[in-house]
Amino acid sequence: MSLLDAIDNFNERLVADALEAARQPEDDPAFLADVMCVALNQLPPRYYRHTIDMRFYLSDRELDEMKARARSEVDRAYAFVRTNQREPGADE
């Protein structure tokens, strides 16, 4: 087993949930992956081994703040990627 399989970043789940709520039917997977990367790069990592550990150590207020920040960063990343996306075939 890889050590990378033993840990997760809590903000990845929060950003994925926020992105799922914000996505539009026309958004393709590559666009959404770019949005997720941009949003995650603005958030501090919050690593954990077991979900129960994160839930135990987070207050309700802190969890709500983390969710709100994830939503905010997804909104900002969505606009950034939409504005700066390349036209298909631009790298060729």
HTML snippet that shows the backbone in 3Dmol.js (N, CA, C, O; Angstrom):
<script src="https://3Dmol.org/build/3Dmol-min.js"></script>
<div id="view" style="width:600px;height:400px;position:relative"></div>
<script>
const pdb = `
ATOM      1  N   MET A   1       0.841  -1.178   0.000  1.00  0.00           N
ATOM      2  CA  MET A   1       0.000   0.000   0.000  1.00  0.00           C
ATOM      3  C   MET A   1       0.886   1.241   0.000  1.00  0.00           C
ATOM      4  O   MET A   1       1.865   1.321   0.741  1.00  0.00           O
ATOM      5  N   SER A   2       0.532   2.190  -0.827  1.00  0.00           N
ATOM      6  CA  SER A   2       1.233   3.469  -0.874  1.00  0.00           C
ATOM      7  C   SER A   2       0.780   4.345   0.290  1.00  0.00           C
ATOM      8  O   SER A   2      -0.387   4.328   0.681  1.00  0.00           O
ATOM      9  N   LEU A   3       1.710   5.098   0.828  1.00  0.00           N
ATOM     10  CA  LEU A   3       1.332   6.039   1.881  1.00  0.00           C
ATOM     11  C   LEU A   3       0.323   7.057   1.382  1.00  0.00           C
ATOM     12  O   LEU A   3      -0.483   7.561   2.164  1.00  0.00           O
ATOM     13  N   LEU A   4       0.355   7.368   0.090  1.00  0.00           N
ATOM     14  CA  LEU A   4      -0.611   8.321  -0.464  1.00  0.00           C
ATOM     15  C   LEU A   4      -2.037   7.788  -0.412  1.00  0.00           C
ATOM     16  O   LEU A   4      -2.993   8.564  -0.443  1.00  0.00           O
ATOM     17  N   ASP A   5      -2.184   6.472  -0.333  1.00  0.00           N
ATOM     18  CA  ASP A   5      -3.516   5.879  -0.209  1.00  0.00           C
ATOM     19  C   ASP A   5      -4.045   5.963   1.218  1.00  0.00           C
ATOM     20  O   ASP A   5      -5.226   5.713   1.459  1.00  0.00           O
ATOM     21  N   ALA A   6      -3.177   6.315   2.166  1.00  0.00           N
ATOM     22  CA  ALA A   6      -3.553   6.318   3.577  1.00  0.00           C
ATOM     23  C   ALA A   6      -4.016   7.681   4.075  1.00  0.00           C
ATOM     24  O   ALA A   6      -4.480   7.793   5.210  1.00  0.00           O
ATOM     25  N   ILE A   7      -3.896   8.731   3.241  1.00  0.00           N
ATOM     26  CA  ILE A   7      -4.278  10.077   3.670  1.00  0.00           C
ATOM     27  C   ILE A   7      -5.164  10.737   2.621  1.00  0.00           C
ATOM     28  O   ILE A   7      -5.167  10.342   1.455  1.00  0.00           O
ATOM     29  N   ASP A   8      -5.905  11.734   3.047  1.00  0.00           N
ATOM     30  CA  ASP A   8      -6.735  12.537   2.153  1.00  0.00           C
ATOM     31  C   ASP A   8      -6.671  13.989   2.600  1.00  0.00           C
ATOM     32  O   ASP A   8      -6.299  14.288   3.735  1.00  0.00           O
ATOM     33  N   ASN A   9      -7.038  14.882   1.695  1.00  0.00           N
ATOM     34  CA  ASN A   9      -7.118  16.312   1.974  1.00  0.00           C
ATOM     35  C   ASN A   9      -8.599  16.665   2.103  1.00  0.00           C
ATOM     36  O   ASN A   9      -9.347  16.553   1.132  1.00  0.00           O
ATOM     37  N   PHE A  10      -9.021  17.085   3.274  1.00  0.00           N
ATOM     38  CA  PHE A  10     -10.429  17.383   3.535  1.00  0.00           C
ATOM     39  C   PHE A  10     -10.973  18.441   2.587  1.00  0.00           C
ATOM     40  O   PHE A  10     -12.143  18.385   2.209  1.00  0.00           O
ATOM     41  N   ASN A  11     -10.143  19.407   2.197  1.00  0.00           N
ATOM     42  CA  ASN A  11     -10.612  20.458   1.292  1.00  0.00           C
ATOM     43  C   ASN A  11     -10.949  19.926  -0.095  1.00  0.00           C
ATOM     44  O   ASN A  11     -11.741  20.541  -0.809  1.00  0.00           O
ATOM     45  N   GLU A  12     -10.370  18.803  -0.490  1.00  0.00           N
ATOM     46  CA  GLU A  12     -10.730  18.220  -1.790  1.00  0.00           C
ATOM     47  C   GLU A  12     -12.210  17.855  -1.818  1.00  0.00           C
ATOM     48  O   GLU A  12     -12.893  18.115  -2.809  1.00  0.00           O
ATOM     49  N   ARG A  13     -12.707  17.261  -0.753  1.00  0.00           N
ATOM     50  CA  ARG A  13     -14.122  16.884  -0.687  1.00  0.00           C
ATOM     51  C   ARG A  13     -15.004  18.130  -0.669  1.00  0.00           C
ATOM     52  O   ARG A  13     -16.028  18.176  -1.350  1.00  0.00           O
ATOM     53  N   LEU A  14     -14.606  19.145   0.113  1.00  0.00           N
ATOM     54  CA  LEU A  14     -15.412  20.367   0.186  1.00  0.00           C
ATOM     55  C   LEU A  14     -15.468  21.080  -1.167  1.00  0.00           C
ATOM     56  O   LEU A  14     -16.526  21.563  -1.572  1.00  0.00           O
ATOM     57  N   VAL A  15     -14.339  21.143  -1.859  1.00  0.00           N
ATOM     58  CA  VAL A  15     -14.303  21.789  -3.176  1.00  0.00           C
ATOM     59  C   VAL A  15     -15.105  20.973  -4.186  1.00  0.00           C
ATOM     60  O   VAL A  15     -15.837  21.543  -4.994  1.00  0.00           O
ATOM     61  N   ALA A  16     -14.978  19.657  -4.151  1.00  0.00           N
ATOM     62  CA  ALA A  16     -15.749  18.809  -5.073  1.00  0.00           C
ATOM     63  C   ALA A  16     -17.251  19.010  -4.852  1.00  0.00           C
ATOM     64  O   ALA A  16     -18.011  19.096  -5.816  1.00  0.00           O
ATOM     65  N   ASP A  17     -17.674  19.086  -3.606  1.00  0.00           N
ATOM     66  CA  ASP A  17     -19.095  19.313  -3.316  1.00  0.00           C
ATOM     67  C   ASP A  17     -19.547  20.685  -3.813  1.00  0.00           C
ATOM     68  O   ASP A  17     -20.620  20.809  -4.405  1.00  0.00           O
ATOM     69  N   ALA A  18     -18.731  21.717  -3.575  1.00  0.00           N
ATOM     70  CA  ALA A  18     -19.075  23.071  -4.026  1.00  0.00           C
ATOM     71  C   ALA A  18     -19.098  23.139  -5.549  1.00  0.00           C
ATOM     72  O   ALA A  18     -19.950  23.810  -6.132  1.00  0.00           O
ATOM     73  N   LEU A  19     -18.177  22.456  -6.179  1.00  0.00           N
ATOM     74  CA  LEU A  19     -18.119  22.458  -7.645  1.00  0.00           C
ATOM     75  C   LEU A  19     -19.322  21.734  -8.234  1.00  0.00           C
ATOM     76  O   LEU A  19     -19.879  22.169  -9.242  1.00  0.00           O
ATOM     77  N   GLU A  20     -19.719  20.647  -7.617  1.00  0.00           N
ATOM     78  CA  GLU A  20     -20.895  19.909  -8.087  1.00  0.00           C
ATOM     79  C   GLU A  20     -22.143  20.788  -8.026  1.00  0.00           C
ATOM     80  O   GLU A  20     -22.994  20.726  -8.913  1.00  0.00           O
ATOM     81  N   ALA A  21     -22.247  21.600  -6.984  1.00  0.00           N
ATOM     82  CA  ALA A  21     -23.407  22.491  -6.847  1.00  0.00           C
ATOM     83  C   ALA A  21     -23.376  23.637  -7.853  1.00  0.00           C
ATOM     84  O   ALA A  21     -24.428  24.140  -8.249  1.00  0.00           O
ATOM     85  N   ALA A  22     -22.177  24.056  -8.272  1.00  0.00           N
ATOM     86  CA  ALA A  22     -22.040  25.217  -9.162  1.00  0.00           C
ATOM     87  C   ALA A  22     -21.976  24.849 -10.641  1.00  0.00           C
ATOM     88  O   ALA A  22     -22.160  25.714 -11.498  1.00  0.00           O
ATOM     89  N   ARG A  23     -21.724  23.603 -10.947  1.00  0.00           N
ATOM     90  CA  ARG A  23     -21.474  23.225 -12.350  1.00  0.00           C
ATOM     91  C   ARG A  23     -22.700  23.433 -13.232  1.00  0.00           C
ATOM     92  O   ARG A  23     -23.846  23.361 -12.789  1.00  0.00           O
ATOM     93  N   GLN A  24     -22.405  23.691 -14.487  1.00  0.00           N
ATOM     94  CA  GLN A  24     -23.426  23.890 -15.502  1.00  0.00           C
ATOM     95  C   GLN A  24     -23.434  22.675 -16.438  1.00  0.00           C
ATOM     96  O   GLN A  24     -22.409  22.010 -16.585  1.00  0.00           O
ATOM     97  N   PRO A  25     -24.564  22.380 -17.065  1.00  0.00           N
ATOM     98  CA  PRO A  25     -24.629  21.195 -17.934  1.00  0.00           C
ATOM     99  C   PRO A  25     -23.587  21.200 -19.057  1.00  0.00           C
ATOM    100  O   PRO A  25     -23.147  20.138 -19.497  1.00  0.00           O
ATOM    101  N   GLU A  26     -23.198  22.374 -19.515  1.00  0.00           N
ATOM    102  CA  GLU A  26     -22.253  22.453 -20.635  1.00  0.00           C
ATOM    103  C   GLU A  26     -20.786  22.337 -20.201  1.00  0.00           C
ATOM    104  O   GLU A  26     -19.905  22.274 -21.058  1.00  0.00           O
ATOM    105  N   ASP A  27     -20.508  22.308 -18.906  1.00  0.00           N
ATOM    106  CA  ASP A  27     -19.132  22.219 -18.414  1.00  0.00           C
ATOM    107  C   ASP A  27     -18.558  20.830 -18.686  1.00  0.00           C
ATOM    108  O   ASP A  27     -19.137  19.816 -18.296  1.00  0.00           O
ATOM    109  N   ASP A  28     -17.414  20.805 -19.360  1.00  0.00           N
ATOM    110  CA  ASP A  28     -16.800  19.507 -19.633  1.00  0.00           C
ATOM    111  C   ASP A  28     -15.846  19.123 -18.502  1.00  0.00           C
ATOM    112  O   ASP A  28     -15.433  19.982 -17.724  1.00  0.00           O
ATOM    113  N   PRO A  29     -15.498  17.850 -18.409  1.00  0.00           N
ATOM    114  CA  PRO A  29     -14.658  17.372 -17.307  1.00  0.00           C
ATOM    115  C   PRO A  29     -13.302  18.077 -17.212  1.00  0.00           C
ATOM    116  O   PRO A  29     -12.817  18.307 -16.104  1.00  0.00           O
ATOM    117  N   ALA A  30     -12.685  18.422 -18.327  1.00  0.00           N
ATOM    118  CA  ALA A  30     -11.380  19.100 -18.296  1.00  0.00           C
ATOM    119  C   ALA A  30     -11.525  20.492 -17.673  1.00  0.00           C
ATOM    120  O   ALA A  30     -10.683  20.906 -16.876  1.00  0.00           O
ATOM    121  N   PHE A  31     -12.573  21.202 -18.029  1.00  0.00           N
ATOM    122  CA  PHE A  31     -12.837  22.517 -17.445  1.00  0.00           C
ATOM    123  C   PHE A  31     -13.040  22.400 -15.939  1.00  0.00           C
ATOM    124  O   PHE A  31     -12.469  23.176 -15.172  1.00  0.00           O
ATOM    125  N   LEU A  32     -13.846  21.441 -15.515  1.00  0.00           N
ATOM    126  CA  LEU A  32     -14.122  21.258 -14.096  1.00  0.00           C
ATOM    127  C   LEU A  32     -12.870  20.875 -13.319  1.00  0.00           C
ATOM    128  O   LEU A  32     -12.683  21.324 -12.188  1.00  0.00           O
ATOM    129  N   ALA A  33     -12.022  20.061 -13.905  1.00  0.00           N
ATOM    130  CA  ALA A  33     -10.758  19.684 -13.253  1.00  0.00           C
ATOM    131  C   ALA A  33      -9.870  20.917 -13.084  1.00  0.00           C
ATOM    132  O   ALA A  33      -9.226  21.074 -12.047  1.00  0.00           O
ATOM    133  N   ASP A  34      -9.830  21.790 -14.090  1.00  0.00           N
ATOM    134  CA  ASP A  34      -9.055  23.026 -13.977  1.00  0.00           C
ATOM    135  C   ASP A  34      -9.602  23.912 -12.861  1.00  0.00           C
ATOM    136  O   ASP A  34      -8.837  24.477 -12.079  1.00  0.00           O
ATOM    137  N   VAL A  35     -10.916  24.029 -12.790  1.00  0.00           N
ATOM    138  CA  VAL A  35     -11.542  24.833 -11.736  1.00  0.00           C
ATOM    139  C   VAL A  35     -11.187  24.263 -10.369  1.00  0.00           C
ATOM    140  O   VAL A  35     -10.866  25.010  -9.444  1.00  0.00           O
ATOM    141  N   MET A  36     -11.245  22.956 -10.244  1.00  0.00           N
ATOM    142  CA  MET A  36     -10.925  22.326  -8.960  1.00  0.00           C
ATOM    143  C   MET A  36      -9.476  22.588  -8.570  1.00  0.00           C
ATOM    144  O   MET A  36      -9.197  22.888  -7.409  1.00  0.00           O
ATOM    145  N   CYS A  37      -8.558  22.481  -9.511  1.00  0.00           N
ATOM    146  CA  CYS A  37      -7.150  22.738  -9.222  1.00  0.00           C
ATOM    147  C   CYS A  37      -6.924  24.180  -8.780  1.00  0.00           C
ATOM    148  O   CYS A  37      -6.223  24.425  -7.798  1.00  0.00           O
ATOM    149  N   VAL A  38      -7.508  25.127  -9.494  1.00  0.00           N
ATOM    150  CA  VAL A  38      -7.333  26.542  -9.146  1.00  0.00           C
ATOM    151  C   VAL A  38      -7.904  26.814  -7.754  1.00  0.00           C
ATOM    152  O   VAL A  38      -7.272  27.497  -6.947  1.00  0.00           O
ATOM    153  N   ALA A  39      -9.090  26.287  -7.472  1.00  0.00           N
ATOM    154  CA  ALA A  39      -9.703  26.507  -6.158  1.00  0.00           C
ATOM    155  C   ALA A  39      -8.862  25.876  -5.047  1.00  0.00           C
ATOM    156  O   ALA A  39      -8.627  26.506  -4.016  1.00  0.00           O
ATOM    157  N   LEU A  40      -8.411  24.645  -5.248  1.00  0.00           N
ATOM    158  CA  LEU A  40      -7.618  23.970  -4.212  1.00  0.00           C
ATOM    159  C   LEU A  40      -6.297  24.669  -3.951  1.00  0.00           C
ATOM    160  O   LEU A  40      -5.805  24.653  -2.823  1.00  0.00           O
ATOM    161  N   ASN A  41      -5.719  25.274  -4.962  1.00  0.00           N
ATOM    162  CA  ASN A  41      -4.457  25.980  -4.772  1.00  0.00           C
ATOM    163  C   ASN A  41      -4.622  27.234  -3.909  1.00  0.00           C
ATOM    164  O   ASN A  41      -3.628  27.796  -3.449  1.00  0.00           O
ATOM    165  N   GLN A  42      -5.844  27.674  -3.688  1.00  0.00           N
ATOM    166  CA  GLN A  42      -6.098  28.842  -2.849  1.00  0.00           C
ATOM    167  C   GLN A  42      -6.448  28.468  -1.411  1.00  0.00           C
ATOM    168  O   GLN A  42      -6.590  29.338  -0.551  1.00  0.00           O
ATOM    169  N   LEU A  43      -6.584  27.184  -1.161  1.00  0.00           N
ATOM    170  CA  LEU A  43      -6.981  26.709   0.170  1.00  0.00           C
ATOM    171  C   LEU A  43      -5.834  25.960   0.843  1.00  0.00           C
ATOM    172  O   LEU A  43      -5.054  25.286   0.170  1.00  0.00           O
ATOM    173  N   PRO A  44      -5.728  26.075   2.153  1.00  0.00           N
ATOM    174  CA  PRO A  44      -4.680  25.317   2.839  1.00  0.00           C
ATOM    175  C   PRO A  44      -5.060  23.832   2.860  1.00  0.00           C
ATOM    176  O   PRO A  44      -6.240  23.498   2.968  1.00  0.00           O
ATOM    177  N   PRO A  45      -4.089  22.961   2.759  1.00  0.00           N
ATOM    178  CA  PRO A  45      -4.410  21.535   2.859  1.00  0.00           C
ATOM    179  C   PRO A  45      -4.813  21.180   4.282  1.00  0.00           C
ATOM    180  O   PRO A  45      -4.278  21.729   5.245  1.00  0.00           O
ATOM    181  N   ARG A  46      -5.745  20.272   4.403  1.00  0.00           N
ATOM    182  CA  ARG A  46      -6.188  19.763   5.713  1.00  0.00           C
ATOM    183  C   ARG A  46      -6.192  18.241   5.606  1.00  0.00           C
ATOM    184  O   ARG A  46      -7.215  17.627   5.305  1.00  0.00           O
ATOM    185  N   TYR A  47      -5.039  17.654   5.855  1.00  0.00           N
ATOM    186  CA  TYR A  47      -4.881  16.219   5.698  1.00  0.00           C
ATOM    187  C   TYR A  47      -5.419  15.452   6.900  1.00  0.00           C
ATOM    188  O   TYR A  47      -5.370  15.919   8.038  1.00  0.00           O
ATOM    189  N   TYR A  48      -5.931  14.269   6.610  1.00  0.00           N
ATOM    190  CA  TYR A  48      -6.440  13.382   7.645  1.00  0.00           C
ATOM    191  C   TYR A  48      -6.306  11.943   7.177  1.00  0.00           C
ATOM    192  O   TYR A  48      -6.152  11.675   5.986  1.00  0.00           O
ATOM    193  N   ARG A  49      -6.367  11.036   8.115  1.00  0.00           N
ATOM    194  CA  ARG A  49      -6.325   9.609   7.789  1.00  0.00           C
ATOM    195  C   ARG A  49      -7.719   9.017   7.755  1.00  0.00           C
ATOM    196  O   ARG A  49      -8.015   8.193   6.890  1.00  0.00           O
ATOM    197  N   HIS A  50      -8.577   9.415   8.669  1.00  0.00           N
ATOM    198  CA  HIS A  50      -9.924   8.861   8.777  1.00  0.00           C
ATOM    199  C   HIS A  50     -10.917  10.018   8.891  1.00  0.00           C
ATOM    200  O   HIS A  50     -10.697  10.958   9.654  1.00  0.00           O
ATOM    201  N   THR A  51     -11.992   9.947   8.140  1.00  0.00           N
ATOM    202  CA  THR A  51     -12.991  11.017   8.139  1.00  0.00           C
ATOM    203  C   THR A  51     -13.465  11.326   9.551  1.00  0.00           C
ATOM    204  O   THR A  51     -13.671  12.489   9.896  1.00  0.00           O
ATOM    205  N   ILE A  52     -13.635  10.315  10.354  1.00  0.00           N
ATOM    206  CA  ILE A  52     -14.111  10.526  11.719  1.00  0.00           C
ATOM    207  C   ILE A  52     -13.152  11.423  12.498  1.00  0.00           C
ATOM    208  O   ILE A  52     -13.581  12.181  13.368  1.00  0.00           O
ATOM    209  N   ASP A  53     -11.850  11.343  12.188  1.00  0.00           N
ATOM    210  CA  ASP A  53     -10.880  12.207  12.860  1.00  0.00           C
ATOM    211  C   ASP A  53     -11.149  13.670  12.549  1.00  0.00           C
ATOM    212  O   ASP A  53     -11.115  14.507  13.450  1.00  0.00           O
ATOM    213  N   MET A  54     -11.415  13.990  11.296  1.00  0.00           N
ATOM    214  CA  MET A  54     -11.688  15.389  10.927  1.00  0.00           C
ATOM    215  C   MET A  54     -12.975  15.869  11.593  1.00  0.00           C
ATOM    216  O   MET A  54     -13.027  16.982  12.116  1.00  0.00           O
ATOM    217  N   ARG A  55     -13.985  15.055  11.574  1.00  0.00           N
ATOM    218  CA  ARG A  55     -15.272  15.450  12.168  1.00  0.00           C
ATOM    219  C   ARG A  55     -15.140  15.657  13.674  1.00  0.00           C
ATOM    220  O   ARG A  55     -15.772  16.551  14.236  1.00  0.00           O
ATOM    221  N   PHE A  56     -14.331  14.844  14.324  1.00  0.00           N
ATOM    222  CA  PHE A  56     -14.167  14.940  15.771  1.00  0.00           C
ATOM    223  C   PHE A  56     -13.451  16.224  16.163  1.00  0.00           C
ATOM    224  O   PHE A  56     -13.802  16.846  17.165  1.00  0.00           O
ATOM    225  N   TYR A  57     -12.451  16.629  15.383  1.00  0.00           N
ATOM    226  CA  TYR A  57     -11.632  17.779  15.750  1.00  0.00           C
ATOM    227  C   TYR A  57     -12.142  19.106  15.194  1.00  0.00           C
ATOM    228  O   TYR A  57     -11.606  20.154  15.554  1.00  0.00           O
ATOM    229  N   LEU A  58     -13.140  19.099  14.345  1.00  0.00           N
ATOM    230  CA  LEU A  58     -13.699  20.339  13.794  1.00  0.00           C
ATOM    231  C   LEU A  58     -14.966  20.736  14.539  1.00  0.00           C
ATOM    232  O   LEU A  58     -15.847  19.907  14.766  1.00  0.00           O
ATOM    233  N   SER A  59     -15.051  22.000  14.916  1.00  0.00           N
ATOM    234  CA  SER A  59     -16.310  22.489  15.476  1.00  0.00           C
ATOM    235  C   SER A  59     -17.281  22.726  14.312  1.00  0.00           C
ATOM    236  O   SER A  59     -16.864  22.822  13.158  1.00  0.00           O
ATOM    237  N   ASP A  60     -18.552  22.817  14.623  1.00  0.00           N
ATOM    238  CA  ASP A  60     -19.551  23.100  13.587  1.00  0.00           C
ATOM    239  C   ASP A  60     -19.250  24.429  12.908  1.00  0.00           C
ATOM    240  O   ASP A  60     -19.382  24.559  11.691  1.00  0.00           O
ATOM    241  N   ARG A  61     -18.845  25.412  13.704  1.00  0.00           N
ATOM    242  CA  ARG A  61     -18.522  26.730  13.143  1.00  0.00           C
ATOM    243  C   ARG A  61     -17.352  26.644  12.175  1.00  0.00           C
ATOM    244  O   ARG A  61     -17.391  27.227  11.092  1.00  0.00           O
ATOM    245  N   GLU A  62     -16.312  25.915  12.567  1.00  0.00           N
ATOM    246  CA  GLU A  62     -15.146  25.782  11.695  1.00  0.00           C
ATOM    247  C   GLU A  62     -15.496  25.044  10.406  1.00  0.00           C
ATOM    248  O   GLU A  62     -15.025  25.423   9.333  1.00  0.00           O
ATOM    249  N   LEU A  63     -16.312  24.004  10.494  1.00  0.00           N
ATOM    250  CA  LEU A  63     -16.735  23.280   9.297  1.00  0.00           C
ATOM    251  C   LEU A  63     -17.550  24.190   8.383  1.00  0.00           C
ATOM    252  O   LEU A  63     -17.351  24.181   7.168  1.00  0.00           O
ATOM    253  N   ASP A  64     -18.458  24.968   8.946  1.00  0.00           N
ATOM    254  CA  ASP A  64     -19.253  25.905   8.142  1.00  0.00           C
ATOM    255  C   ASP A  64     -18.358  26.933   7.453  1.00  0.00           C
ATOM    256  O   ASP A  64     -18.578  27.274   6.291  1.00  0.00           O
ATOM    257  N   GLU A  65     -17.350  27.425   8.171  1.00  0.00           N
ATOM    258  CA  GLU A  65     -16.416  28.392   7.582  1.00  0.00           C
ATOM    259  C   GLU A  65     -15.611  27.755   6.450  1.00  0.00           C
ATOM    260  O   GLU A  65     -15.378  28.386   5.419  1.00  0.00           O
ATOM    261  N   MET A  66     -15.192  26.519   6.642  1.00  0.00           N
ATOM    262  CA  MET A  66     -14.434  25.825   5.592  1.00  0.00           C
ATOM    263  C   MET A  66     -15.296  25.608   4.353  1.00  0.00           C
ATOM    264  O   MET A  66     -14.828  25.786   3.229  1.00  0.00           O
ATOM    265  N   LYS A  67     -16.547  25.227   4.555  1.00  0.00           N
ATOM    266  CA  LYS A  67     -17.462  25.031   3.419  1.00  0.00           C
ATOM    267  C   LYS A  67     -17.695  26.349   2.681  1.00  0.00           C
ATOM    268  O   LYS A  67     -17.697  26.380   1.451  1.00  0.00           O
ATOM    269  N   ALA A  68     -17.890  27.431   3.428  1.00  0.00           N
ATOM    270  CA  ALA A  68     -18.111  28.736   2.810  1.00  0.00           C
ATOM    271  C   ALA A  68     -16.883  29.178   2.022  1.00  0.00           C
ATOM    272  O   ALA A  68     -17.011  29.721   0.924  1.00  0.00           O
ATOM    273  N   ARG A  69     -15.710  28.951   2.569  1.00  0.00           N
ATOM    274  CA  ARG A  69     -14.479  29.328   1.853  1.00  0.00           C
ATOM    275  C   ARG A  69     -14.310  28.485   0.598  1.00  0.00           C
ATOM    276  O   ARG A  69     -13.896  29.001  -0.440  1.00  0.00           O
ATOM    277  N   ALA A  70     -14.620  27.204   0.676  1.00  0.00           N
ATOM    278  CA  ALA A  70     -14.535  26.337  -0.505  1.00  0.00           C
ATOM    279  C   ALA A  70     -15.489  26.838  -1.591  1.00  0.00           C
ATOM    280  O   ALA A  70     -15.113  26.907  -2.761  1.00  0.00           O
ATOM    281  N   ARG A  71     -16.719  27.189  -1.208  1.00  0.00           N
ATOM    282  CA  ARG A  71     -17.683  27.716  -2.189  1.00  0.00           C
ATOM    283  C   ARG A  71     -17.177  29.006  -2.813  1.00  0.00           C
ATOM    284  O   ARG A  71     -17.293  29.203  -4.023  1.00  0.00           O
ATOM    285  N   SER A  72     -16.620  29.879  -1.994  1.00  0.00           N
ATOM    286  CA  SER A  72     -16.091  31.147  -2.486  1.00  0.00           C
ATOM    287  C   SER A  72     -14.946  30.920  -3.470  1.00  0.00           C
ATOM    288  O   SER A  72     -14.896  31.547  -4.529  1.00  0.00           O
ATOM    289  N   GLU A  73     -14.032  30.027  -3.117  1.00  0.00           N
ATOM    290  CA  GLU A  73     -12.888  29.760  -4.002  1.00  0.00           C
ATOM    291  C   GLU A  73     -13.326  29.075  -5.293  1.00  0.00           C
ATOM    292  O   GLU A  73     -12.740  29.322  -6.347  1.00  0.00           O
ATOM    293  N   VAL A  74     -14.338  28.226  -5.230  1.00  0.00           N
ATOM    294  CA  VAL A  74     -14.868  27.612  -6.457  1.00  0.00           C
ATOM    295  C   VAL A  74     -15.470  28.687  -7.348  1.00  0.00           C
ATOM    296  O   VAL A  74     -15.250  28.675  -8.559  1.00  0.00           O
ATOM    297  N   ASP A  75     -16.216  29.603  -6.780  1.00  0.00           N
ATOM    298  CA  ASP A  75     -16.801  30.690  -7.579  1.00  0.00           C
ATOM    299  C   ASP A  75     -15.715  31.517  -8.257  1.00  0.00           C
ATOM    300  O   ASP A  75     -15.815  31.839  -9.440  1.00  0.00           O
ATOM    301  N   ARG A  76     -14.677  31.856  -7.497  1.00  0.00           N
ATOM    302  CA  ARG A  76     -13.567  32.638  -8.059  1.00  0.00           C
ATOM    303  C   ARG A  76     -12.829  31.849  -9.128  1.00  0.00           C
ATOM    304  O   ARG A  76     -12.489  32.391 -10.180  1.00  0.00           O
ATOM    305  N   ALA A  77     -12.581  30.575  -8.865  1.00  0.00           N
ATOM    306  CA  ALA A  77     -11.857  29.732  -9.827  1.00  0.00           C
ATOM    307  C   ALA A  77     -12.685  29.538 -11.093  1.00  0.00           C
ATOM    308  O   ALA A  77     -12.148  29.553 -12.200  1.00  0.00           O
ATOM    309  N   TYR A  78     -13.976  29.360 -10.926  1.00  0.00           N
ATOM    310  CA  TYR A  78     -14.877  29.193 -12.071  1.00  0.00           C
ATOM    311  C   TYR A  78     -14.742  30.390 -13.007  1.00  0.00           C
ATOM    312  O   TYR A  78     -14.580  30.226 -14.216  1.00  0.00           O
ATOM    313  N   ALA A  79     -14.810  31.593 -12.442  1.00  0.00           N
ATOM    314  CA  ALA A  79     -14.703  32.810 -13.255  1.00  0.00           C
ATOM    315  C   ALA A  79     -13.312  32.928 -13.872  1.00  0.00           C
ATOM    316  O   ALA A  79     -13.183  33.301 -15.038  1.00  0.00           O
ATOM    317  N   PHE A  80     -12.276  32.616 -13.104  1.00  0.00           N
ATOM    318  CA  PHE A  80     -10.901  32.703 -13.608  1.00  0.00           C
ATOM    319  C   PHE A  80     -10.670  31.753 -14.773  1.00  0.00           C
ATOM    320  O   PHE A  80     -10.136  32.157 -15.806  1.00  0.00           O
ATOM    321  N   VAL A  81     -11.062  30.507 -14.620  1.00  0.00           N
ATOM    322  CA  VAL A  81     -10.831  29.520 -15.681  1.00  0.00           C
ATOM    323  C   VAL A  81     -11.683  29.856 -16.898  1.00  0.00           C
ATOM    324  O   VAL A  81     -11.214  29.736 -18.030  1.00  0.00           O
ATOM    325  N   ARG A  82     -12.908  30.266 -16.686  1.00  0.00           N
ATOM    326  CA  ARG A  82     -13.789  30.632 -17.814  1.00  0.00           C
ATOM    327  C   ARG A  82     -13.156  31.783 -18.613  1.00  0.00           C
ATOM    328  O   ARG A  82     -13.165  31.758 -19.843  1.00  0.00           O
ATOM    329  N   THR A  83     -12.616  32.776 -17.926  1.00  0.00           N
ATOM    330  CA  THR A  83     -12.006  33.936 -18.572  1.00  0.00           C
ATOM    331  C   THR A  83     -10.691  33.597 -19.263  1.00  0.00           C
ATOM    332  O   THR A  83     -10.359  34.186 -20.291  1.00  0.00           O
ATOM    333  N   ASN A  84      -9.949  32.659 -18.707  1.00  0.00           N
ATOM    334  CA  ASN A  84      -8.597  32.375 -19.206  1.00  0.00           C
ATOM    335  C   ASN A  84      -8.447  31.048 -19.939  1.00  0.00           C
ATOM    336  O   ASN A  84      -7.328  30.617 -20.217  1.00  0.00           O
ATOM    337  N   GLN A  85      -9.555  30.404 -20.251  1.00  0.00           N
ATOM    338  CA  GLN A  85      -9.426  29.116 -20.931  1.00  0.00           C
ATOM    339  C   GLN A  85      -8.954  29.302 -22.365  1.00  0.00           C
ATOM    340  O   GLN A  85      -9.256  30.303 -23.016  1.00  0.00           O
ATOM    341  N   ARG A  86      -8.221  28.333 -22.828  1.00  0.00           N
ATOM    342  CA  ARG A  86      -7.685  28.367 -24.189  1.00  0.00           C
ATOM    343  C   ARG A  86      -8.702  27.798 -25.162  1.00  0.00           C
ATOM    344  O   ARG A  86      -9.534  26.957 -24.821  1.00  0.00           O
ATOM    345  N   GLU A  87      -8.600  28.280 -26.356  1.00  0.00           N
ATOM    346  CA  GLU A  87      -9.448  27.723 -27.413  1.00  0.00           C
ATOM    347  C   GLU A  87      -8.950  26.328 -27.746  1.00  0.00           C
ATOM    348  O   GLU A  87      -7.745  26.081 -27.699  1.00  0.00           O
ATOM    349  N   PRO A  88      -9.861  25.395 -28.088  1.00  0.00           N
ATOM    350  CA  PRO A  88      -9.413  24.049 -28.476  1.00  0.00           C
ATOM    351  C   PRO A  88      -8.411  24.113 -29.619  1.00  0.00           C
ATOM    352  O   PRO A  88      -8.615  24.830 -30.599  1.00  0.00           O
ATOM    353  N   GLY A  89      -7.334  23.361 -29.484  1.00  0.00           N
ATOM    354  CA  GLY A  89      -6.300  23.321 -30.526  1.00  0.00           C
ATOM    355  C   GLY A  89      -5.312  24.456 -30.456  1.00  0.00           C
ATOM    356  O   GLY A  89      -4.458  24.563 -31.336  1.00  0.00           O
ATOM    357  N   ALA A  90      -5.384  25.326 -29.437  1.00  0.00           N
ATOM    358  CA  ALA A  90      -4.485  26.470 -29.346  1.00  0.00           C
ATOM    359  C   ALA A  90      -3.044  26.050 -29.100  1.00  0.00           C
ATOM    360  O   ALA A  90      -2.125  26.806 -29.415  1.00  0.00           O
ATOM    361  N   ASP A  91      -2.827  24.866 -28.547  1.00  0.00           N
ATOM    362  CA  ASP A  91      -1.464  24.396 -28.272  1.00  0.00           C
ATOM    363  C   ASP A  91      -0.803  23.772 -29.486  1.00  0.00           C
ATOM    364  O   ASP A  91       0.396  23.492 -29.459  1.00  0.00           O
ATOM    365  N   GLU A  92      -1.530  23.559 -30.505  1.00  0.00           N
ATOM    366  CA  GLU A  92      -0.996  22.848 -31.668  1.00  0.00           C
ATOM    367  C   GLU A  92      -0.264  23.799 -32.611  1.00  0.00           C
ATOM    368  O   GLU A  92       0.250  23.370 -33.644  1.00  0.00           O
TER     369      GLU A  92
END
`;
const viewer = $3Dmol.createViewer("view");
viewer.addModel(pdb, "pdb");
viewer.setStyle({}, {cartoon: {color: "spectrum"}});
viewer.zoomTo();
viewer.render();
</script>
